[in-house]
Amino acid sequence: MQPESAKLLQDILDAADRIFGYVSGKSREEFLACRELCDAVHWNFAIVGEALNQLYKINPTCVEKINEWRRIIGFRNQLIHGYGAIKSDITWDIIQTKLHKLKAEVQWLLSK
């Protein structure tokens, strides 16, 4: 794997780990009530999406092995360009139902 591809995949893992760290031990209600926590999580989701976007430009075959890669980049675009419409309860659901799978897929790609 190209070094730049591996770096971008590692950036995704690092951002996912930060998200999990931020929400560890927190309830949905605590997450929704804390603006700073939501901001930190949203910023790291923007990093995930941007890293995938950059990776797609240099290694589309790699990105296409990640389920929902288009939706992840789309979420990044919404965070950056449509930030006023972000619903943190949906972000919470993404963390709970999708982020573990993304992390596993990225780890698998890095192991190749």
C-alpha distances in whole Angstrom, upper triangle without the diagonal:
4,6,8,7,7,10,11,11,12,15,16,16,18,20,21,22,24,26,27,28,30,32,32,36,37,38,38,41,40,37,39,41,39,38,36,34,34,33,30,29,29,27,24,24,24,21,19,20,19,16,15,17,15,12,14,15,11,10,13,11,9,12,15,14,16,19,21,19,22,24,22,22,25,26,25,27,30,29,29,32,34,34,38,37,35,36,35,36,34,31,32,32,28,28,30,29,25,23,23,21,19,18,17,15,13,13,12,9,8,10,8
4,6,5,6,9,10,11,12,14,16,17,18,20,21,23,25,26,27,29,31,32,33,37,37,39,39,42,40,37,39,41,39,38,36,34,33,32,29,28,28,26,23,23,23,20,19,19,18,14,15,16,13,11,13,13,9,9,12,12,11,13,16,16,17,21,22,19,22,24,22,21,25,26,24,26,29,28,28,30,33,33,37,36,34,36,35,37,34,31,33,33,29,29,31,30,26,24,24,23,20,19,20,17,15,15,15,12,11,13,11
4,5,5,6,9,10,10,12,14,15,16,18,20,21,22,24,26,26,28,30,31,35,36,38,37,40,39,36,37,40,37,36,33,32,32,30,27,27,27,24,22,22,22,18,18,19,17,14,15,16,13,11,14,14,11,11,15,15,13,15,18,18,18,22,24,20,23,25,22,21,25,26,23,25,29,28,27,30,32,32,36,36,33,35,34,36,34,31,32,32,29,28,30,30,26,24,24,23,20,19,20,18,15,15,16,13,11,13,13
4,5,5,6,9,10,10,13,14,15,17,19,20,21,23,24,25,27,29,30,34,34,36,36,38,37,34,35,37,35,33,31,30,29,27,25,24,24,21,19,20,19,15,15,16,14,10,12,13,10,8,12,11,8,9,13,14,12,13,17,17,17,21,22,18,20,22,20,18,22,23,20,22,25,24,23,26,29,29,32,33,30,32,31,33,31,28,30,30,27,26,29,28,25,22,23,22,19,18,20,18,14,15,17,13,12,15,15
4,5,5,6,9,10,11,13,14,16,17,19,20,21,23,24,26,28,29,32,33,34,34,37,36,32,34,36,34,33,31,29,28,27,25,23,23,21,18,18,18,15,13,14,13,9,10,11,9,6,9,10,8,7,10,11,8,10,13,13,13,17,18,15,17,20,17,16,20,21,19,21,24,23,23,25,28,28,32,31,29,31,30,31,29,26,28,28,24,24,26,26,22,20,20,19,16,15,16,14,11,13,13,10,9,12,12
4,5,5,6,9,10,11,12,14,15,16,18,20,21,22,24,26,27,30,31,33,33,36,34,31,33,36,33,32,30,28,28,27,24,23,23,21,18,18,18,15,14,15,14,11,11,14,12,9,12,14,11,10,13,13,10,12,15,14,14,18,19,16,19,21,18,18,22,22,20,23,25,24,24,27,29,29,33,32,30,31,30,31,29,26,27,28,24,23,25,25,21,19,19,18,15,14,15,13,10,10,11,9,6,10,10
4,5,5,6,9,10,10,12,14,15,16,18,20,21,22,25,25,29,30,32,32,34,33,29,31,34,31,30,27,26,26,24,21,21,21,18,16,17,16,13,12,14,13,9,11,13,11,9,13,14,12,12,15,16,13,13,17,17,16,19,20,17,20,21,18,17,21,21,19,21,24,23,22,25,27,27,31,31,28,30,28,30,28,25,26,27,24,22,25,25,22,19,19,19,16,14,16,15,11,12,14,12,9,13,14
4,5,5,6,9,10,11,12,14,15,17,19,20,21,23,24,28,28,30,29,32,31,27,29,31,29,28,26,24,23,22,19,18,18,16,13,14,13,10,9,10,9,5,7,10,8,6,10,11,10,11,13,14,11,11,14,15,13,17,17,14,16,18,14,14,17,17,15,17,20,19,19,22,24,24,27,27,25,27,25,27,25,22,24,24,21,20,23,23,19,16,18,17,14,13,15,14,10,12,14,11,10,14,15
4,5,5,6,9,10,11,12,14,15,17,18,20,22,22,26,27,28,28,31,30,26,28,31,29,28,26,24,23,22,20,18,18,17,14,13,14,11,9,11,11,7,8,11,10,8,11,13,12,11,13,13,10,9,13,12,11,14,15,13,16,17,14,14,18,17,16,19,21,20,20,23,25,25,28,28,25,26,25,26,24,21,22,23,19,18,21,20,17,14,14,14,11,10,11,10,6,8,10,8,7,11,12
4,5,5,6,9,10,10,12,14,15,16,18,20,21,24,25,27,27,30,29,25,28,30,28,27,25,22,22,21,18,17,18,16,13,14,15,11,10,13,13,9,11,14,13,11,15,16,15,15,16,17,13,13,17,16,14,17,18,16,19,19,16,16,20,19,17,20,23,21,21,25,26,25,29,29,26,27,25,27,25,21,22,23,20,18,21,21,18,15,15,15,12,10,12,12,8,8,11,10,8,11,13
4,5,5,6,9,10,11,12,14,15,16,19,20,24,24,26,26,28,27,23,25,28,25,24,21,20,19,18,15,14,15,13,10,11,11,8,7,10,10,7,9,12,11,11,14,16,15,15,17,18,15,14,17,17,15,18,18,15,18,18,14,14,18,17,14,18,20,18,18,21,23,22,26,26,23,24,23,24,23,19,21,22,18,17,20,20,17,14,15,16,13,11,14,14,10,11,14,13,11,15,17
4,5,5,6,9,10,11,12,14,15,17,18,22,22,24,23,26,25,21,23,26,24,23,21,19,18,17,15,13,13,12,9,9,10,7,5,8,9,6,8,11,11,10,13,16,16,15,16,17,13,12,15,14,12,14,14,12,15,15,11,12,15,14,12,16,18,16,17,20,21,21,24,24,21,22,20,22,20,16,18,18,15,14,17,17,14,10,12,12,9,8,11,11,8,10,13,12,11,14,16
4,5,5,6,9,10,11,12,14,16,16,20,21,23,22,26,24,21,24,26,24,23,21,19,19,18,15,14,15,14,10,11,13,10,8,12,13,10,11,15,15,14,16,19,18,17,18,19,15,14,17,16,13,15,16,14,18,17,14,15,18,17,16,19,21,19,20,23,24,23,26,26,23,23,21,22,21,17,18,19,15,13,16,16,13,10,10,11,9,6,9,10,7,8,11,11,10,13,15
4,5,5,6,9,10,10,12,14,15,19,20,22,22,25,23,20,23,25,22,22,19,17,17,17,13,12,14,12,9,11,12,10,9,13,13,11,13,16,16,15,18,20,20,20,21,22,18,17,20,19,17,19,19,17,20,19,16,17,20,18,16,20,21,19,20,23,24,23,26,26,23,23,21,22,21,18,18,20,17,14,17,18,16,12,13,15,12,9,13,14,11,11,15,15,13,16,18
4,5,5,6,9,10,11,13,14,18,18,20,20,22,20,17,20,22,19,18,16,14,14,13,10,9,10,9,5,7,9,7,6,10,11,10,12,15,15,15,18,20,20,20,21,22,19,17,20,19,16,18,17,16,18,17,13,14,17,15,13,16,18,15,16,20,21,19,22,22,19,20,17,19,18,14,15,17,14,12,15,16,14,10,12,14,11,10,13,14,12,13,16,16,15,18,21
4,5,5,6,9,10,11,12,16,16,18,18,21,19,16,18,21,19,19,17,14,14,14,11,9,11,11,7,8,11,9,7,11,13,12,13,16,17,16,18,21,21,21,21,22,18,16,19,18,15,16,15,15,17,16,12,14,17,14,14,17,18,16,18,21,21,20,23,22,19,19,16,17,16,13,13,14,11,9,12,13,11,7,8,11,9,7,11,12,10,11,15,15,15,17,20
4,5,5,6,9,10,10,14,15,17,18,21,19,16,19,21,19,19,17,14,15,16,12,10,13,13,9,11,14,12,11,15,16,15,16,19,20,19,22,24,24,23,24,24,21,19,22,20,17,19,19,18,21,20,16,18,21,18,17,21,21,19,21,24,25,23,25,25,21,21,18,19,19,15,15,16,14,11,13,15,13,10,10,13,11,9,12,14,12,12,16,17,15,17,21
4,5,5,6,9,10,13,14,17,17,19,17,14,17,19,16,16,14,11,12,12,9,8,11,10,7,10,12,11,11,14,16,15,17,19,20,20,23,25,25,25,25,26,23,21,24,23,20,21,21,20,22,20,17,18,20,18,16,20,20,17,19,23,23,20,23,23,20,20,17,18,18,14,14,16,15,11,14,16,15,12,13,16,14,12,15,17,15,15,19,20,18,21,24
4,5,5,6,8,12,12,14,14,16,14,11,14,16,14,14,13,9,10,11,8,5,9,9,7,8,11,11,10,13,15,15,16,19,20,20,22,25,26,25,25,26,23,21,23,22,19,19,18,18,20,18,15,17,18,15,15,18,18,15,17,21,21,18,21,20,17,16,13,15,14,11,10,13,11,8,11,13,12,9,11,14,13,11,15,17,15,16,19,20,20,22,25
4,5,5,6,10,10,12,13,16,14,12,15,17,15,16,15,11,12,14,11,9,12,13,10,11,15,14,13,16,18,18,19,22,23,22,24,27,28,27,27,27,24,22,24,23,19,20,19,19,22,20,17,19,21,18,18,21,21,18,21,24,24,21,24,23,19,18,15,16,16,12,11,13,11,8,9,12,12,9,9,13,12,11,14,16,15,15,19,20,20,21,24
4,6,5,9,10,13,14,17,14,12,16,17,15,16,14,11,13,14,11,10,13,14,11,13,16,15,15,18,20,19,21,24,25,24,27,29,30,29,29,30,27,25,27,26,23,23,23,23,25,23,20,22,24,20,20,23,23,20,22,26,26,23,25,25,21,20,17,18,18,15,13,16,15,11,13,16,16,12,13,16,16,14,16,19,18,18,21,22,21,23,26
4,6,9,8,11,12,14,11,9,13,14,11,12,10,7,9,11,8,7,11,12,10,12,15,15,15,18,20,20,21,24,25,25,27,30,30,30,30,31,28,26,28,27,24,24,23,23,25,23,19,21,23,19,19,22,21,18,20,24,23,20,22,22,18,18,14,15,16,13,12,15,14,11,13,16,16,13,15,18,17,16,19,21,20,20,24,25,24,26,29
4,6,5,8,9,11,9,7,11,12,11,13,12,8,9,12,10,8,12,14,12,13,16,17,16,19,21,21,22,25,26,27,28,31,32,31,31,32,29,26,28,27,24,23,22,23,25,22,19,22,22,19,19,22,21,19,21,24,23,20,22,21,18,16,13,13,14,11,9,12,12,9,10,14,14,12,13,17,17,16,18,21,20,21,24,25,25,27,30
4,5,9,11,13,11,10,14,15,14,16,15,11,13,15,13,12,15,17,15,16,19,19,19,22,24,23,24,27,29,28,30,33,34,33,33,33,30,28,30,28,25,24,24,25,27,24,22,24,25,22,22,26,25,22,25,28,27,24,26,25,21,20,16,16,17,15,12,14,14,11,11,15,16,13,13,17,18,16,18,21,21,20,24,25,25,26,29
4,7,10,12,10,10,14,14,14,17,16,13,15,17,16,14,18,20,18,19,23,23,22,25,27,27,28,31,32,32,34,37,37,36,36,36,33,31,33,31,28,27,27,28,30,27,25,27,28,25,25,28,27,24,27,30,29,26,27,27,23,21,17,17,18,16,13,15,16,13,13,16,18,16,16,20,21,19,21,24,24,24,27,29,28,29,33
4,7,8,6,6,10,11,10,13,13,10,12,15,14,13,16,18,17,18,21,22,21,24,26,26,27,30,31,32,33,36,37,36,36,36,33,31,33,31,28,27,26,27,28,25,23,26,26,23,23,26,25,22,25,28,26,23,24,23,20,18,14,13,16,14,11,13,15,12,12,15,17,16,17,20,21,20,22,25,25,25,28,30,29,31,34
4,5,5,6,9,10,11,14,15,12,13,16,16,14,17,20,19,19,22,23,23,25,27,28,28,31,33,33,34,37,38,37,36,37,34,32,33,32,28,27,26,27,28,25,23,26,26,22,24,26,24,22,26,28,26,23,23,22,19,16,13,11,14,13,10,12,14,12,11,15,17,16,17,20,21,21,23,26,26,27,29,31,31,33,36
4,6,5,6,9,10,13,14,11,11,15,15,13,15,18,18,17,20,22,21,23,26,27,27,29,31,31,32,35,37,36,35,36,33,30,31,30,27,25,23,25,26,22,21,24,23,20,21,24,21,20,23,25,23,20,20,19,16,13,10,8,10,10,7,9,12,10,10,13,15,15,17,20,20,21,23,25,26,27,29,31,31,33,35
4,5,5,6,9,12,14,12,11,15,16,15,16,20,20,20,22,24,24,25,28,29,30,31,34,34,35,38,40,39,38,39,36,33,35,34,30,29,27,28,29,25,24,26,26,22,23,26,23,21,24,26,23,21,20,19,16,13,10,9,13,13,10,12,15,14,14,17,19,19,21,23,24,24,27,29,29,30,33,34,35,36,39
4,6,5,6,10,11,9,10,13,14,13,15,18,18,19,21,23,23,25,27,28,29,31,33,34,35,37,39,38,38,39,36,33,35,34,30,29,28,28,29,26,24,27,26,22,23,26,23,21,24,26,24,21,21,20,17,15,11,11,14,13,11,14,16,14,14,18,20,19,20,24,24,24,26,29,29,29,32,33,33,35,38
4,5,5,8,9,6,7,10,11,10,12,14,15,15,18,19,19,21,23,25,25,27,29,30,31,34,35,35,34,35,33,30,31,31,27,26,24,25,26,22,21,23,22,19,19,22,20,17,20,22,20,17,18,17,14,12,8,9,11,10,8,11,13,11,12,16,17,16,18,21,21,21,24,26,25,27,29,30,31,33,35
4,6,7,10,8,7,11,12,11,12,15,16,16,18,21,21,22,24,26,26,28,30,31,32,34,36,36,35,36,34,31,32,32,28,27,25,25,26,22,21,23,22,18,19,21,18,16,19,21,19,16,15,15,12,9,6,7,10,10,8,11,13,13,14,17,18,18,20,23,23,23,26,28,27,29,32,32,33,35,38
4,6,9,9,9,11,13,13,14,17,18,19,20,23,23,24,26,28,29,30,32,34,35,37,39,39,38,40,37,34,35,35,32,30,28,29,29,26,24,26,25,21,22,24,21,19,21,23,21,17,17,17,14,12,10,10,14,13,12,15,17,16,17,20,22,21,23,26,26,26,29,31,30,32,35,35,36,38,40
4,6,5,6,9,10,11,12,14,16,17,18,20,21,23,24,26,27,29,30,32,33,35,37,37,36,38,36,33,34,34,31,30,28,28,28,25,23,25,24,21,21,23,20,17,20,22,20,17,17,17,15,13,10,12,15,13,12,16,17,16,17,21,22,20,22,25,25,25,28,30,29,30,33,34,34,36,39
4,5,5,6,9,10,10,12,14,15,16,18,20,21,22,24,26,27,28,30,31,33,35,35,35,37,34,31,33,34,30,29,27,27,27,24,22,23,22,19,18,20,18,15,17,19,17,13,13,15,12,12,9,12,15,13,13,17,17,16,19,21,22,20,23,26,25,25,28,29,28,30,33,33,33,36,38
4,5,5,6,9,10,11,12,14,15,17,19,20,21,23,25,26,27,29,30,32,33,34,34,36,33,30,33,33,29,29,27,27,27,24,22,23,23,19,18,20,19,15,17,19,18,15,16,17,14,14,12,15,17,14,14,18,18,16,19,22,22,20,22,25,24,23,27,28,27,28,32,32,31,34,37
4,5,5,6,9,10,11,12,14,16,17,19,20,21,23,24,26,27,29,31,32,32,32,34,31,28,31,30,27,26,25,24,25,22,20,21,21,18,17,20,18,15,17,20,19,15,17,17,14,14,10,13,14,12,11,15,15,13,15,19,19,17,19,22,21,20,24,25,24,25,29,29,29,31,34
4,5,5,6,8,10,10,12,14,15,16,18,20,21,22,24,26,27,29,31,31,30,32,29,26,28,29,25,24,22,22,22,19,17,19,18,15,14,17,15,12,14,17,15,12,13,14,10,10,7,10,11,9,9,13,13,12,14,17,17,15,18,21,20,20,23,24,23,25,28,28,28,31,33
4,5,5,6,9,10,10,12,14,15,16,18,20,21,22,24,26,27,29,30,29,31,29,26,28,29,25,25,23,22,22,20,17,18,18,14,13,15,14,10,12,15,14,11,12,14,11,12,9,13,14,11,12,16,15,14,17,20,19,17,20,22,20,21,24,25,24,25,29,28,28,31,33
4,6,5,6,9,10,11,13,14,15,17,19,20,21,23,24,26,28,28,28,30,27,25,27,27,24,24,22,21,22,20,17,18,18,15,14,16,16,12,14,17,17,14,16,17,14,14,12,15,15,12,13,16,15,13,16,19,18,15,18,21,19,18,22,23,21,23,26,26,25,28,31
4,5,5,6,9,10,11,12,14,15,17,18,20,21,23,25,26,26,26,28,25,22,24,24,21,21,19,18,19,17,14,15,16,13,12,15,14,11,13,16,16,13,15,16,12,12,9,12,12,8,9,12,11,9,13,15,14,12,15,17,15,15,19,20,19,20,23,24,23,26,28
4,5,5,6,9,10,11,12,14,15,16,18,20,21,23,25,25,24,27,24,21,23,24,20,20,18,17,17,15,12,13,13,10,9,11,10,7,9,13,12,9,12,12,9,10,9,12,11,8,10,13,11,11,14,16,15,13,16,18,16,16,20,21,19,21,24,24,24,27,29
4,5,5,6,9,10,10,12,14,15,16,18,20,21,23,24,24,26,23,21,23,24,21,21,19,18,18,16,13,13,14,11,9,12,12,8,9,13,13,11,14,15,12,14,12,16,15,12,14,16,14,13,17,19,17,15,18,19,17,17,21,21,19,21,24,23,23,26,28
4,5,5,6,9,10,10,12,14,15,16,18,20,21,22,22,24,21,18,21,21,18,19,17,16,17,15,12,13,14,11,10,13,13,10,12,15,16,14,17,17,14,16,14,16,15,11,13,15,13,11,15,17,15,12,15,16,14,13,17,18,16,17,21,20,20,23,25
4,5,5,6,9,10,11,12,14,15,16,19,20,20,20,22,19,16,19,19,15,16,14,13,14,12,8,9,11,8,7,10,11,8,10,14,14,12,16,15,12,13,12,14,12,9,11,13,10,10,13,14,12,10,13,14,12,12,16,16,15,17,20,19,19,23,24
4,5,5,6,8,10,10,12,14,15,17,19,19,19,21,19,16,19,20,17,17,15,13,13,12,9,8,10,8,5,8,9,7,7,11,12,11,14,15,12,14,14,16,15,12,15,16,13,13,17,18,15,13,17,17,14,15,19,18,16,19,22,20,21,24,25
4,5,5,6,8,10,10,12,14,15,17,17,18,20,18,15,18,19,16,17,16,13,15,14,10,10,12,11,8,11,13,10,10,14,16,14,18,19,16,18,17,19,18,14,17,18,15,15,18,19,16,13,16,17,14,14,17,17,14,17,19,18,18,21,23
4,6,5,6,9,10,11,12,15,16,16,16,17,15,12,15,15,12,14,12,10,12,11,8,8,11,10,8,11,13,11,12,15,17,16,19,19,16,18,17,19,16,13,15,16,13,12,16,16,13,10,13,13,10,10,14,13,11,14,16,15,15,19,20
4,5,5,6,9,10,10,13,15,15,14,16,14,11,14,15,12,13,11,8,9,9,6,4,8,7,5,8,10,10,10,13,14,14,18,17,15,17,17,19,16,13,16,17,13,14,17,17,14,12,15,15,11,13,16,15,13,16,18,16,17,21,21
4,5,5,6,8,10,11,13,14,14,17,15,12,15,17,14,16,14,11,11,12,9,7,10,10,7,9,12,11,10,13,15,15,19,19,17,20,19,22,19,17,20,20,17,17,21,21,17,15,18,18,14,15,18,17,15,18,20,17,18,21,22
4,5,5,6,9,10,11,11,12,15,12,10,14,15,13,15,14,11,12,13,10,9,12,12,10,12,15,14,14,17,19,19,22,22,20,22,21,24,21,18,21,21,18,18,21,21,17,15,17,17,13,13,16,14,12,15,17,14,14,18,19
4,5,5,6,9,10,10,9,12,10,7,10,11,9,12,11,7,9,11,8,7,10,11,10,12,15,14,15,17,19,19,23,22,20,22,21,23,20,18,20,20,17,17,20,19,15,14,16,15,11,12,15,12,10,14,15,13,14,17,17
4,5,5,7,9,10,9,12,11,9,11,14,12,14,13,9,9,11,9,6,10,11,9,10,13,14,13,15,17,18,22,21,20,22,22,24,21,19,22,22,19,20,23,22,18,17,19,18,15,16,19,16,14,18,19,16,17,21,20
4,5,5,7,9,9,13,12,10,13,15,14,17,16,12,13,15,13,10,13,15,12,13,16,16,15,17,20,21,24,24,23,25,25,27,25,22,25,25,22,22,25,24,21,19,21,20,17,17,20,17,15,18,19,16,16,20,19
4,5,5,6,7,9,8,7,10,12,11,14,14,11,12,15,13,11,14,16,14,15,19,19,18,20,22,23,27,26,24,27,26,28,25,23,25,25,21,22,25,23,20,18,20,18,15,15,17,14,12,15,16,12,13,16,16
4,6,5,4,8,8,6,8,11,11,13,13,9,10,13,12,10,13,15,14,15,18,19,18,20,22,23,27,26,24,26,27,28,25,23,26,25,22,23,25,24,20,19,21,19,15,17,18,15,14,17,17,14,15,18,17
4,6,6,10,10,9,11,14,15,17,17,13,13,16,15,12,15,18,16,16,19,20,19,20,23,24,28,27,26,29,29,31,28,26,29,28,25,26,29,27,23,22,24,23,19,20,22,19,17,20,20,17,18,21,20
4,6,9,9,10,12,14,15,18,18,15,16,19,17,15,18,20,18,19,23,23,22,23,26,27,31,30,29,31,31,33,30,28,30,30,26,27,30,28,25,23,25,23,19,20,21,18,16,19,19,15,16,19,17
4,6,6,7,9,11,12,15,16,13,14,18,16,15,18,20,19,20,23,24,23,25,27,28,32,31,29,31,31,32,29,27,29,29,25,26,28,26,23,22,23,20,17,18,19,15,14,16,16,12,13,16,14
4,5,5,6,9,10,13,14,11,11,15,14,13,16,18,17,18,21,22,22,23,25,27,30,29,28,29,30,31,27,26,28,27,24,25,27,25,21,21,22,19,16,18,19,15,14,17,16,13,15,18,16
4,6,5,7,10,12,14,12,13,17,16,15,18,21,20,21,24,25,25,27,28,30,33,31,30,31,31,32,29,27,29,28,24,25,27,25,21,21,21,19,16,18,17,14,13,16,14,11,14,16,13
4,5,6,8,11,13,10,13,16,15,14,18,19,19,20,23,24,24,26,27,28,32,30,28,30,29,30,27,25,27,26,22,23,24,22,19,18,18,16,13,14,14,11,10,12,11,8,10,12,11
4,5,6,9,10,7,9,12,11,11,14,15,15,17,19,20,21,22,24,25,28,27,25,26,26,27,23,22,24,23,19,20,22,20,16,16,17,14,11,13,14,10,9,13,12,9,12,15,13
4,5,7,9,7,9,12,12,12,15,17,17,18,21,22,23,24,25,26,29,27,26,27,27,27,24,23,25,23,20,21,23,20,17,17,18,15,12,15,15,11,11,15,13,11,14,16,15
4,6,9,8,11,13,13,14,17,18,19,20,22,23,25,26,27,28,31,29,27,28,27,27,24,23,24,23,19,20,21,19,15,15,16,12,11,13,12,8,9,12,10,8,12,13,12
4,6,6,9,11,10,11,14,15,15,18,19,20,22,23,24,25,28,26,23,24,24,24,20,19,20,19,15,16,18,15,12,12,12,9,7,10,10,6,7,11,10,9,12,14,14
4,6,8,9,9,12,13,14,15,17,19,20,22,23,23,24,27,24,22,22,22,22,18,17,19,17,14,15,16,13,10,11,12,9,8,11,11,8,10,13,13,12,15,17,17
4,5,5,6,9,10,11,13,14,15,17,19,20,20,21,23,21,19,19,19,19,16,15,17,15,12,14,15,13,9,11,13,10,9,12,13,11,12,16,16,15,18,20,20
4,5,5,6,8,10,11,12,14,15,17,18,19,20,23,21,19,20,20,21,17,16,18,17,13,15,17,15,11,12,14,12,9,12,14,11,11,15,15,14,16,19,19
4,5,5,6,9,10,10,12,14,15,16,17,18,21,19,18,19,20,21,17,16,19,18,14,17,19,17,14,14,17,15,12,16,17,15,15,19,19,17,20,22,22
4,5,5,6,9,10,10,12,14,15,15,16,18,16,14,16,16,17,13,13,16,14,11,14,16,14,11,12,15,14,12,15,17,15,16,19,20,19,21,24,24
4,5,5,6,9,10,11,13,14,14,15,18,16,14,15,15,16,13,12,14,14,10,12,15,13,10,10,13,12,10,12,15,13,13,17,18,17,18,21,22
4,5,5,6,9,10,11,12,13,14,17,16,14,17,17,19,16,14,17,17,14,15,18,17,14,14,17,16,13,15,18,16,15,18,20,18,19,23,23
4,5,5,6,9,10,10,10,12,15,13,12,14,16,17,14,13,17,16,13,16,19,17,15,15,18,17,15,18,20,18,18,22,23,21,23,26,26
4,5,5,6,9,10,9,10,13,11,9,11,12,14,11,10,13,13,10,13,16,15,13,13,16,16,14,16,19,18,18,21,22,21,23,26,27
4,5,5,6,8,9,10,13,13,11,13,14,16,14,12,15,16,13,14,18,17,15,14,18,17,15,16,20,18,17,21,22,21,22,25,26
4,5,5,6,7,9,12,12,11,14,15,18,15,14,18,18,16,17,21,20,18,17,21,21,18,20,23,21,20,24,25,24,25,28,29
4,5,5,5,6,9,8,7,11,12,15,13,12,16,16,14,16,19,19,17,17,21,21,19,21,24,23,22,25,27,26,27,30,31
4,6,6,5,8,8,7,10,11,14,12,10,14,16,14,15,18,19,17,16,20,21,18,20,23,23,21,25,27,26,26,30,31
4,6,6,9,11,10,13,14,18,16,14,18,19,17,18,22,22,20,19,23,23,20,22,25,24,23,26,28,27,27,31,32
4,6,8,9,10,14,16,19,17,16,20,21,19,21,24,24,22,22,26,26,23,25,28,27,26,29,31,29,30,33,34
4,5,6,7,11,13,16,14,14,18,19,17,20,22,23,21,21,25,25,23,25,28,27,26,30,32,30,31,35,36
4,5,5,9,11,14,13,12,16,17,16,18,21,22,20,20,24,25,22,24,28,27,26,29,31,30,31,34,35
4,6,9,11,14,14,14,17,18,18,20,22,23,23,23,26,27,25,27,30,30,29,32,34,34,34,38,39
4,6,10,12,11,12,15,16,16,18,20,21,20,21,25,25,24,26,29,28,28,31,33,32,34,37,38
4,6,9,8,8,11,13,12,14,17,18,17,17,21,22,20,22,26,25,25,28,30,30,31,34,35
4,5,6,7,9,10,11,13,15,16,16,17,20,21,20,22,25,26,26,28,30,30,31,34,36
4,5,5,6,9,10,11,12,14,15,15,18,20,19,20,23,24,24,26,29,29,30,32,34
4,5,5,6,9,10,11,12,14,15,17,19,19,21,23,24,25,27,29,29,31,33,35
4,5,5,6,9,10,10,11,12,16,17,16,18,21,21,22,24,26,27,28,31,32
4,5,5,6,9,10,10,10,14,15,14,16,19,19,20,22,24,24,25,28,30
4,5,5,6,9,10,10,13,15,15,16,19,20,20,22,24,25,26,28,30
4,5,5,6,8,9,12,13,14,15,17,19,20,22,23,24,26,28,30
4,5,5,5,6,9,10,10,12,15,15,16,18,20,21,22,25,26
4,6,6,5,8,10,10,11,13,15,15,17,19,20,21,23,25
4,6,7,8,10,11,12,14,16,17,18,20,22,23,24,27
4,6,7,8,10,12,13,14,16,17,19,20,22,23,25
4,6,5,6,9,10,11,13,15,16,17,19,20,22
4,5,5,6,9,10,11,12,14,15,17,18,20
4,5,5,6,9,10,11,12,14,15,17,19
4,5,5,6,9,10,11,12,14,15,17
4,5,5,6,9,10,11,12,14,16
4,5,5,6,9,10,11,12,15
4,5,5,6,9,10,11,13
4,5,5,6,9,10,11
4,5,5,6,9,10
4,5,5,6,9
4,5,5,7
4,5,5
4,5
4
